[in-house]
Amino acid sequence: MPFLGSMKTKKELNYIVKLEKAMAKKYGKEAITNPKSLWTDEKEEEYLKDLKEYYTKVRKSLEKTEKIEEDGFLIPKNLITRKSKRKCSICNIFSFETRDDLYMNKFECCFECYVQWVEGREKRWLNGWRPTNEKKEQKED
């Protein structure tokens, strides 16, 4: 006497075979081929190489968006690693004004400090002279 479970399994297997034949007829042999049978060592190497490139791009993207707290502000990390010339070396004011760009790049000071300490004395400034703390305090008064 055959076991009832085996009859059911045999019918299921026949159904699966019929289904695979119908899929192969409609979509081609590739539709029912086991993907593992087509996998080679070369494909594995190419896949791992592509995967490494993808995660390198993802890591770089995350680094660009990573933020660091600096003086109470969140600033993108990639801006911190670059040397920023936005802070005046004399009055320590961080400037976003476009008129300060020239003075920050050439004299490392803002426009106001340029007018106060550098204008007319550019050669002395470029040779390294800077106002003392006492002179800076006199300016503020």
Biotite code that builds the C-alpha atoms (Angstrom):
import biotite.structure as struc

atoms = struc.array([
    struc.Atom([0.000, 0.000, 0.000], chain_id="A", res_id=1, res_name="MET", atom_name="CA", element="C"),
    struc.Atom([1.593, 3.269, -1.131], chain_id="A", res_id=2, res_name="PRO", atom_name="CA", element="C"),
    struc.Atom([1.949, 6.111, 1.317], chain_id="A", res_id=3, res_name="PHE", atom_name="CA", element="C"),
    struc.Atom([-0.576, 8.921, 0.628], chain_id="A", res_id=4, res_name="LEU", atom_name="CA", element="C"),
    struc.Atom([2.060, 11.630, 1.023], chain_id="A", res_id=5, res_name="GLY", atom_name="CA", element="C"),
    struc.Atom([4.101, 10.215, -1.835], chain_id="A", res_id=6, res_name="SER", atom_name="CA", element="C"),
    struc.Atom([1.108, 10.355, -4.206], chain_id="A", res_id=7, res_name="MET", atom_name="CA", element="C"),
    struc.Atom([0.581, 13.993, -3.410], chain_id="A", res_id=8, res_name="LYS", atom_name="CA", element="C"),
    struc.Atom([4.282, 14.706, -3.922], chain_id="A", res_id=9, res_name="THR", atom_name="CA", element="C"),
    struc.Atom([4.286, 12.867, -7.248], chain_id="A", res_id=10, res_name="LYS", atom_name="CA", element="C"),
    struc.Atom([1.342, 14.982, -8.466], chain_id="A", res_id=11, res_name="LYS", atom_name="CA", element="C"),
    struc.Atom([3.112, 18.149, -7.325], chain_id="A", res_id=12, res_name="GLU", atom_name="CA", element="C"),
    struc.Atom([6.295, 17.165, -9.142], chain_id="A", res_id=13, res_name="LEU", atom_name="CA", element="C"),
    struc.Atom([4.347, 16.445, -12.335], chain_id="A", res_id=14, res_name="ASN", atom_name="CA", element="C"),
    struc.Atom([2.705, 19.875, -12.030], chain_id="A", res_id=15, res_name="TYR", atom_name="CA", element="C"),
    struc.Atom([6.112, 21.537, -11.602], chain_id="A", res_id=16, res_name="ILE", atom_name="CA", element="C"),
    struc.Atom([7.478, 19.753, -14.690], chain_id="A", res_id=17, res_name="VAL", atom_name="CA", element="C"),
    struc.Atom([4.454, 20.848, -16.764], chain_id="A", res_id=18, res_name="LYS", atom_name="CA", element="C"),
    struc.Atom([4.837, 24.382, -15.474], chain_id="A", res_id=19, res_name="LEU", atom_name="CA", element="C"),
    struc.Atom([8.557, 24.485, -16.361], chain_id="A", res_id=20, res_name="GLU", atom_name="CA", element="C"),
    struc.Atom([7.822, 23.150, -19.871], chain_id="A", res_id=21, res_name="LYS", atom_name="CA", element="C"),
    struc.Atom([5.174, 25.829, -20.395], chain_id="A", res_id=22, res_name="ALA", atom_name="CA", element="C"),
    struc.Atom([7.568, 28.559, -19.176], chain_id="A", res_id=23, res_name="MET", atom_name="CA", element="C"),
    struc.Atom([10.351, 27.277, -21.440], chain_id="A", res_id=24, res_name="ALA", atom_name="CA", element="C"),
    struc.Atom([7.986, 27.228, -24.407], chain_id="A", res_id=25, res_name="LYS", atom_name="CA", element="C"),
    struc.Atom([6.731, 30.772, -23.746], chain_id="A", res_id=26, res_name="LYS", atom_name="CA", element="C"),
    struc.Atom([9.919, 32.504, -22.489], chain_id="A", res_id=27, res_name="TYR", atom_name="CA", element="C"),
    struc.Atom([12.784, 30.260, -23.632], chain_id="A", res_id=28, res_name="GLY", atom_name="CA", element="C"),
    struc.Atom([15.149, 27.822, -21.930], chain_id="A", res_id=29, res_name="LYS", atom_name="CA", element="C"),
    struc.Atom([16.878, 30.645, -20.001], chain_id="A", res_id=30, res_name="GLU", atom_name="CA", element="C"),
    struc.Atom([13.703, 31.196, -17.955], chain_id="A", res_id=31, res_name="ALA", atom_name="CA", element="C"),
    struc.Atom([13.967, 27.787, -16.291], chain_id="A", res_id=32, res_name="ILE", atom_name="CA", element="C"),
    struc.Atom([17.752, 27.427, -16.133], chain_id="A", res_id=33, res_name="THR", atom_name="CA", element="C"),
    struc.Atom([19.264, 27.458, -12.665], chain_id="A", res_id=34, res_name="ASN", atom_name="CA", element="C"),
    struc.Atom([21.349, 30.668, -12.453], chain_id="A", res_id=35, res_name="PRO", atom_name="CA", element="C"),
    struc.Atom([24.013, 28.863, -10.455], chain_id="A", res_id=36, res_name="LYS", atom_name="CA", element="C"),
    struc.Atom([24.764, 26.615, -13.421], chain_id="A", res_id=37, res_name="SER", atom_name="CA", element="C"),
    struc.Atom([25.807, 29.646, -15.518], chain_id="A", res_id=38, res_name="LEU", atom_name="CA", element="C"),
    struc.Atom([28.041, 31.177, -12.819], chain_id="A", res_id=39, res_name="TRP", atom_name="CA", element="C"),
    struc.Atom([31.802, 31.009, -13.459], chain_id="A", res_id=40, res_name="THR", atom_name="CA", element="C"),
    struc.Atom([34.940, 32.112, -11.620], chain_id="A", res_id=41, res_name="ASP", atom_name="CA", element="C"),
    struc.Atom([35.334, 35.019, -14.070], chain_id="A", res_id=42, res_name="GLU", atom_name="CA", element="C"),
    struc.Atom([31.784, 36.193, -13.349], chain_id="A", res_id=43, res_name="LYS", atom_name="CA", element="C"),
    struc.Atom([32.497, 35.918, -9.619], chain_id="A", res_id=44, res_name="GLU", atom_name="CA", element="C"),
    struc.Atom([35.617, 38.113, -9.952], chain_id="A", res_id=45, res_name="GLU", atom_name="CA", element="C"),
    struc.Atom([33.733, 40.682, -12.043], chain_id="A", res_id=46, res_name="GLU", atom_name="CA", element="C"),
    struc.Atom([30.868, 40.710, -9.553], chain_id="A", res_id=47, res_name="TYR", atom_name="CA", element="C"),
    struc.Atom([33.215, 41.266, -6.595], chain_id="A", res_id=48, res_name="LEU", atom_name="CA", element="C"),
    struc.Atom([35.026, 44.045, -8.488], chain_id="A", res_id=49, res_name="LYS", atom_name="CA", element="C"),
    struc.Atom([31.721, 45.792, -9.280], chain_id="A", res_id=50, res_name="ASP", atom_name="CA", element="C"),
    struc.Atom([30.593, 45.379, -5.676], chain_id="A", res_id=51, res_name="LEU", atom_name="CA", element="C"),
    struc.Atom([33.825, 46.955, -4.401], chain_id="A", res_id=52, res_name="LYS", atom_name="CA", element="C"),
    struc.Atom([33.438, 49.916, -6.800], chain_id="A", res_id=53, res_name="GLU", atom_name="CA", element="C"),
    struc.Atom([29.828, 50.411, -5.732], chain_id="A", res_id=54, res_name="TYR", atom_name="CA", element="C"),
    struc.Atom([30.646, 50.510, -2.024], chain_id="A", res_id=55, res_name="TYR", atom_name="CA", element="C"),
    struc.Atom([33.590, 52.832, -2.661], chain_id="A", res_id=56, res_name="THR", atom_name="CA", element="C"),
    struc.Atom([31.173, 55.277, -4.319], chain_id="A", res_id=57, res_name="LYS", atom_name="CA", element="C"),
    struc.Atom([28.699, 54.896, -1.462], chain_id="A", res_id=58, res_name="VAL", atom_name="CA", element="C"),
    struc.Atom([31.439, 55.555, 1.111], chain_id="A", res_id=59, res_name="ARG", atom_name="CA", element="C"),
    struc.Atom([32.605, 58.679, -0.760], chain_id="A", res_id=60, res_name="LYS", atom_name="CA", element="C"),
    struc.Atom([29.025, 59.904, -0.971], chain_id="A", res_id=61, res_name="SER", atom_name="CA", element="C"),
    struc.Atom([28.564, 59.440, 2.772], chain_id="A", res_id=62, res_name="LEU", atom_name="CA", element="C"),
    struc.Atom([31.825, 61.270, 3.471], chain_id="A", res_id=63, res_name="GLU", atom_name="CA", element="C"),
    struc.Atom([30.566, 64.243, 1.460], chain_id="A", res_id=64, res_name="LYS", atom_name="CA", element="C"),
    struc.Atom([27.387, 64.462, 3.487], chain_id="A", res_id=65, res_name="THR", atom_name="CA", element="C"),
    struc.Atom([28.972, 63.790, 6.903], chain_id="A", res_id=66, res_name="GLU", atom_name="CA", element="C"),
    struc.Atom([28.730, 66.824, 9.174], chain_id="A", res_id=67, res_name="LYS", atom_name="CA", element="C"),
    struc.Atom([31.039, 67.901, 12.020], chain_id="A", res_id=68, res_name="ILE", atom_name="CA", element="C"),
    struc.Atom([30.235, 70.373, 14.778], chain_id="A", res_id=69, res_name="GLU", atom_name="CA", element="C"),
    struc.Atom([32.555, 73.369, 14.611], chain_id="A", res_id=70, res_name="GLU", atom_name="CA", element="C"),
    struc.Atom([32.000, 76.374, 16.891], chain_id="A", res_id=71, res_name="ASP", atom_name="CA", element="C"),
    struc.Atom([28.377, 75.360, 17.491], chain_id="A", res_id=72, res_name="GLY", atom_name="CA", element="C"),
    struc.Atom([27.582, 74.837, 13.803], chain_id="A", res_id=73, res_name="PHE", atom_name="CA", element="C"),
    struc.Atom([27.253, 71.669, 11.741], chain_id="A", res_id=74, res_name="LEU", atom_name="CA", element="C"),
    struc.Atom([29.607, 71.947, 8.782], chain_id="A", res_id=75, res_name="ILE", atom_name="CA", element="C"),
    struc.Atom([30.182, 69.324, 6.056], chain_id="A", res_id=76, res_name="PRO", atom_name="CA", element="C"),
    struc.Atom([33.342, 67.356, 6.834], chain_id="A", res_id=77, res_name="LYS", atom_name="CA", element="C"),
    struc.Atom([34.816, 67.864, 3.367], chain_id="A", res_id=78, res_name="ASN", atom_name="CA", element="C"),
    struc.Atom([34.849, 71.631, 3.954], chain_id="A", res_id=79, res_name="LEU", atom_name="CA", element="C"),
    struc.Atom([36.736, 71.219, 7.224], chain_id="A", res_id=80, res_name="ILE", atom_name="CA", element="C"),
    struc.Atom([39.565, 69.221, 5.656], chain_id="A", res_id=81, res_name="THR", atom_name="CA", element="C"),
    struc.Atom([40.237, 72.021, 3.210], chain_id="A", res_id=82, res_name="ARG", atom_name="CA", element="C"),
    struc.Atom([42.071, 75.036, 4.530], chain_id="A", res_id=83, res_name="LYS", atom_name="CA", element="C"),
    struc.Atom([39.439, 77.717, 4.907], chain_id="A", res_id=84, res_name="SER", atom_name="CA", element="C"),
    struc.Atom([40.427, 81.340, 4.393], chain_id="A", res_id=85, res_name="LYS", atom_name="CA", element="C"),
    struc.Atom([37.231, 82.814, 5.781], chain_id="A", res_id=86, res_name="ARG", atom_name="CA", element="C"),
    struc.Atom([38.440, 83.717, 9.277], chain_id="A", res_id=87, res_name="LYS", atom_name="CA", element="C"),
    struc.Atom([40.301, 86.976, 9.805], chain_id="A", res_id=88, res_name="CYS", atom_name="CA", element="C"),
    struc.Atom([43.672, 86.374, 11.479], chain_id="A", res_id=89, res_name="SER", atom_name="CA", element="C"),
    struc.Atom([43.469, 89.736, 13.274], chain_id="A", res_id=90, res_name="ILE", atom_name="CA", element="C"),
    struc.Atom([39.924, 90.107, 14.626], chain_id="A", res_id=91, res_name="CYS", atom_name="CA", element="C"),
    struc.Atom([38.964, 86.386, 14.371], chain_id="A", res_id=92, res_name="ASN", atom_name="CA", element="C"),
    struc.Atom([35.665, 87.174, 12.636], chain_id="A", res_id=93, res_name="ILE", atom_name="CA", element="C"),
    struc.Atom([34.367, 84.537, 10.236], chain_id="A", res_id=94, res_name="PHE", atom_name="CA", element="C"),
    struc.Atom([33.206, 86.401, 7.135], chain_id="A", res_id=95, res_name="SER", atom_name="CA", element="C"),
    struc.Atom([30.869, 85.379, 4.316], chain_id="A", res_id=96, res_name="PHE", atom_name="CA", element="C"),
    struc.Atom([30.985, 88.773, 2.591], chain_id="A", res_id=97, res_name="GLU", atom_name="CA", element="C"),
    struc.Atom([32.259, 88.762, -0.974], chain_id="A", res_id=98, res_name="THR", atom_name="CA", element="C"),
    struc.Atom([34.214, 91.997, -0.511], chain_id="A", res_id=99, res_name="ARG", atom_name="CA", element="C"),
    struc.Atom([36.384, 90.198, 2.066], chain_id="A", res_id=100, res_name="ASP", atom_name="CA", element="C"),
    struc.Atom([37.414, 87.471, -0.407], chain_id="A", res_id=101, res_name="ASP", atom_name="CA", element="C"),
    struc.Atom([40.292, 89.434, -1.934], chain_id="A", res_id=102, res_name="LEU", atom_name="CA", element="C"),
    struc.Atom([41.647, 90.555, 1.424], chain_id="A", res_id=103, res_name="TYR", atom_name="CA", element="C"),
    struc.Atom([41.308, 87.093, 2.983], chain_id="A", res_id=104, res_name="MET", atom_name="CA", element="C"),
    struc.Atom([43.220, 85.491, 0.102], chain_id="A", res_id=105, res_name="ASN", atom_name="CA", element="C"),
    struc.Atom([45.973, 88.079, -0.186], chain_id="A", res_id=106, res_name="LYS", atom_name="CA", element="C"),
    struc.Atom([46.385, 89.472, 3.331], chain_id="A", res_id=107, res_name="PHE", atom_name="CA", element="C"),
    struc.Atom([44.550, 86.901, 5.533], chain_id="A", res_id=108, res_name="GLU", atom_name="CA", element="C"),
    struc.Atom([42.391, 89.608, 7.062], chain_id="A", res_id=109, res_name="CYS", atom_name="CA", element="C"),
    struc.Atom([38.931, 91.084, 6.538], chain_id="A", res_id=110, res_name="CYS", atom_name="CA", element="C"),
    struc.Atom([38.228, 94.372, 4.741], chain_id="A", res_id=111, res_name="PHE", atom_name="CA", element="C"),
    struc.Atom([37.930, 96.344, 8.007], chain_id="A", res_id=112, res_name="GLU", atom_name="CA", element="C"),
    struc.Atom([41.281, 95.088, 9.304], chain_id="A", res_id=113, res_name="CYS", atom_name="CA", element="C"),
    struc.Atom([42.802, 95.783, 5.887], chain_id="A", res_id=114, res_name="TYR", atom_name="CA", element="C"),
    struc.Atom([41.681, 99.404, 6.089], chain_id="A", res_id=115, res_name="VAL", atom_name="CA", element="C"),
    struc.Atom([42.832, 99.714, 9.725], chain_id="A", res_id=116, res_name="GLN", atom_name="CA", element="C"),
    struc.Atom([46.168, 97.876, 9.606], chain_id="A", res_id=117, res_name="TRP", atom_name="CA", element="C"),
    struc.Atom([47.303, 97.086, 6.044], chain_id="A", res_id=118, res_name="VAL", atom_name="CA", element="C"),
    struc.Atom([46.266, 99.856, 3.635], chain_id="A", res_id=119, res_name="GLU", atom_name="CA", element="C"),
    struc.Atom([49.324, 101.912, 2.726], chain_id="A", res_id=120, res_name="GLY", atom_name="CA", element="C"),
    struc.Atom([51.596, 99.416, 4.528], chain_id="A", res_id=121, res_name="ARG", atom_name="CA", element="C"),
    struc.Atom([51.207, 96.365, 2.258], chain_id="A", res_id=122, res_name="GLU", atom_name="CA", element="C"),
    struc.Atom([54.952, 95.711, 1.970], chain_id="A", res_id=123, res_name="LYS", atom_name="CA", element="C"),
    struc.Atom([55.416, 95.690, 5.766], chain_id="A", res_id=124, res_name="ARG", atom_name="CA", element="C"),
    struc.Atom([52.348, 93.427, 6.136], chain_id="A", res_id=125, res_name="TRP", atom_name="CA", element="C"),
    struc.Atom([53.581, 90.953, 3.522], chain_id="A", res_id=126, res_name="LEU", atom_name="CA", element="C"),
    struc.Atom([56.966, 90.860, 5.318], chain_id="A", res_id=127, res_name="ASN", atom_name="CA", element="C"),
    struc.Atom([55.216, 89.545, 8.444], chain_id="A", res_id=128, res_name="GLY", atom_name="CA", element="C"),
    struc.Atom([54.280, 92.540, 10.596], chain_id="A", res_id=129, res_name="TRP", atom_name="CA", element="C"),
    struc.Atom([51.028, 92.130, 12.593], chain_id="A", res_id=130, res_name="ARG", atom_name="CA", element="C"),
    struc.Atom([49.416, 94.425, 15.171], chain_id="A", res_id=131, res_name="PRO", atom_name="CA", element="C"),
    struc.Atom([49.993, 93.560, 18.819], chain_id="A", res_id=132, res_name="THR", atom_name="CA", element="C"),
    struc.Atom([47.094, 92.773, 21.176], chain_id="A", res_id=133, res_name="ASN", atom_name="CA", element="C"),
    struc.Atom([47.470, 96.251, 22.687], chain_id="A", res_id=134, res_name="GLU", atom_name="CA", element="C"),
    struc.Atom([46.982, 97.880, 19.275], chain_id="A", res_id=135, res_name="LYS", atom_name="CA", element="C"),
    struc.Atom([44.012, 95.641, 18.539], chain_id="A", res_id=136, res_name="LYS", atom_name="CA", element="C"),
    struc.Atom([42.346, 96.714, 21.792], chain_id="A", res_id=137, res_name="GLU", atom_name="CA", element="C"),
    struc.Atom([42.902, 100.404, 20.882], chain_id="A", res_id=138, res_name="GLN", atom_name="CA", element="C"),
    struc.Atom([41.005, 99.802, 17.631], chain_id="A", res_id=139, res_name="LYS", atom_name="CA", element="C"),
    struc.Atom([37.986, 98.437, 19.512], chain_id="A", res_id=140, res_name="GLU", atom_name="CA", element="C"),
    struc.Atom([37.745, 101.544, 21.762], chain_id="A", res_id=141, res_name="ASP", atom_name="CA", element="C"),
])
